[in-house]
């Protein structure tokens, strides 16, 4: 399993122009592996005052984490 962090790596490895907000939360076949695009951790922590819908506080208390179901 390969987990990409953020928009650039997700788009590069999947060879797509679709952004991370639409790619994340799903698993993609990538050769003989599974690739799972995620938001970059900095994105989750940078907006502590204004989280995205569905975000929950991180255990460190410094930001928010998007809780999404992973569909394989």
MOFENTA-V238896 format. One record per pair of residues at least 12 apart in sequence whose C-alpha atoms are under 10 Angstrom apart, sorted by sequence separation. I is the first residue (numbers start at 1). J is the second residue. D is the distance in Angstrom with one decimal. If there is no record, write none. Layout:
i,j,d
I,J,D
I,J,D
This chain:
i,j,d
7,19,6.1
8,20,8.4
11,23,8.8
24,36,7.1
25,37,7.1
26,38,9.1
44,56,9.9
45,57,9.4
51,63,8.1
52,64,8.3
54,66,6.1
55,67,6.0
6,19,9.2
7,20,4.9
10,23,7.9
23,36,8.6
24,37,4.9
25,38,7.1
44,57,9.6
45,58,8.3
48,61,8.9
49,62,9.8
50,63,9.4
51,64,6.2
52,65,8.9
53,66,8.1
54,67,6.3
55,68,8.9
6,20,6.5
7,21,8.2
10,24,8.9
14,28,8.3
23,37,6.3
24,38,5.2
25,39,9.5
44,58,8.9
48,62,6.6
49,63,8.0
50,64,9.0
51,65,8.4
52,66,7.4
53,67,9.6
54,68,8.0
5,20,9.2
6,21,9.2
14,29,9.2
22,37,9.6
23,38,8.0
24,39,7.1
45,60,9.9
47,62,9.3
48,63,4.3
49,64,8.9
51,66,8.6
4,20,9.8
7,23,8.9
14,30,7.5
21,37,9.3
23,39,9.5
45,61,9.2
46,62,8.5
47,63,6.6
48,64,5.9
7,24,9.5
13,30,8.2
20,37,7.0
21,38,8.6
45,62,6.1
46,63,6.7
47,64,7.4
48,65,9.5
6,24,9.1
20,38,7.1
21,39,7.7
44,62,9.3
45,63,4.0
46,64,8.5
5,24,9.9
20,39,6.8
44,63,6.1
45,64,5.8
4,24,9.5
20,40,9.3
43,63,9.1
44,64,5.3
45,65,7.7
14,35,8.4
42,63,9.1
43,64,9.0
44,65,5.6
13,35,8.6
41,63,9.5
43,65,9.2
44,66,7.4
14,37,9.3
41,64,9.4
3,27,9.4
13,37,9.7
41,65,8.4
2,27,9.6
10,35,8.6
1,27,9.3
2,28,9.7
10,36,8.3
11,37,8.9
39,65,9.3
1,28,9.8
10,37,5.6
39,66,8.6
1,29,9.6
2,30,8.7
9,37,8.3
10,38,8.0
38,66,9.6
1,30,9.1
9,38,9.8
10,39,9.4
7,37,8.2
1,32,9.3
2,33,7.1
3,34,8.5
4,35,7.3
5,36,9.0
6,37,7.1
7,38,8.2
9,40,9.9
1,33,5.6
2,34,6.1
3,35,5.8
4,36,6.3
5,37,6.5
6,38,5.9
7,39,7.2
8,40,9.8
1,34,4.8
2,35,4.7
3,36,4.8
4,37,4.8
5,38,5.3
6,39,4.7
7,40,7.7
1,35,5.8
2,36,6.2
3,37,5.8
4,38,5.9
5,39,5.7
6,40,4.2
36,70,8.8
1,36,7.4
2,37,8.4
3,38,6.9
4,39,8.1
5,40,4.5
6,41,8.1
36,71,10.0
4,40,8.2
5,41,7.3
6,42,9.2
36,72,9.5
5,42,9.5
6,43,8.4
5,43,10.0
34,72,9.0
25,66,9.7
25,67,9.0
26,68,9.2
25,68,5.8
26,69,8.0
27,70,7.0
28,71,9.5
29,72,9.3
24,68,8.5
25,69,6.1
26,70,5.3
27,71,6.3
28,72,7.6
24,69,9.7
25,70,5.0
26,71,5.1
27,72,5.2
24,70,8.6
25,71,6.8
26,72,6.4
25,72,9.3
